[in-house]
Amino acid sequence: MTALEFNCLPTAIGSMPHTDPEAACAQVAKYLKEIPCWPQLPKRSFKENMYAQYSQGFPGITVTADKLYVDRTKDIDKPLERLYAAYLDNDFAKYPVSADYAAGLHAFLNLKGLSPLAVKGQVTGPVTWGLTVADSDGKAIIYDDILGDAVAKFLRLKAAWQEKELKRISPNTIIFVDEPYMASFGSVSVTLSAERVKSLVEEVFRGIEGLKGIHCCGNTDWSVLLGTSIDIVSFDAYNYAQSLSLYPREVKALLNRGGAISWGIIPNEGASLGKETAASLKDRLEEAMAPFTRNGVSFKQLLRQSLLTPSCGLASLETPDAAARALKLLAELSQTMRKGL
């Protein structure tokens, strides 16, 4: 993609409430024609939640019906050697995500008749994955000297493999690195330094040839993530509209170098979704954009350099029909906002 002028096109964060991958993909193809993304289906299987989904092949990993951990009683030295060899050779083909772990991805890759502007994928970020996955003693592996270093290299290979597959649909790829745990950055539960976070994220980014985004669905220190080589910043603009506006200098720098903001403006909670319309969400979005226009970014520039998404994944909704309503609202809002261009 030569320019990051998305013009408020819609895409999605990833998860959907479906258990049928073809049905989920049909909704994506219907409402997200320009920038479709593959659906994660955590209600289908534990293996499809955002942590287990990318665990396949990690040294010592054990996945049960409802648990994910690194078993220290297993031999992890040889698997680590294989991982580092693949990393050094950029041999990402050795670390795929199989259909058992991502039925939505494989169904998506088999869709016919797509001719999108770009295609979006997603991978769980190294901070979130490393803090969620623990060893058999309950210690988060990101704090392990050996395993902590392997996490980002492993996810880099996963991201590279996924991007290669998505290029079958479009040469223009967008990969979001999902970092919900960055909402806890700076708290007693996350003792990583800003430099460590940037280093981990940049390691994953180096596996991505196309556009690189970061999604965090809560308040965080955005200066840390905006201090990386990010192309797109994705945030929950429905519930945390002011969170990004606290960093006007960093956001302006992103936009000035051709980057984009992905506004998570469609609620992913049933009660809120039920009371919103495209008109009410337009008002809410323009209110979220106002601090940036007051800071010298023109409204039309914001529109050109914006994507629109749900606030986070849609798996939190109870039914596929509710997800369809969210995506329909998203598509309608996109059309409305594009009239301002």
Secondary structure, 3 states (H helix, E strand, C coil): CCCCCCCCEECCCCECCCCCHHHHHHHHHHHCCCCCECCECCCCCHHHCCCHHHCCCCCCEEECCCCEEECCCCCCHHHHHHHHHHHHHCCHHHCCCCCCCCHHHHHHHCCCCCCCCCEEEEEECHHHHHHHCEECCCCEHHHCHHHHHHHHHHHHHHHHHHHHHHCCCCCCEEEEEECHHHHHCCCCCCCCCHHHHHHHHHHHHCCCCCEEEEEECCCCCHHHHHCCCCCEEEECCCCCHHHHHCCHHHHHHHHHCCCEEEEEEECCCHHHHHHCCHHHHHHHHHHHHHHHHHCCCCHHHHHHCEEEEECCCCCCCCCHHHHHHHHHHHHHHHHHHHCCC
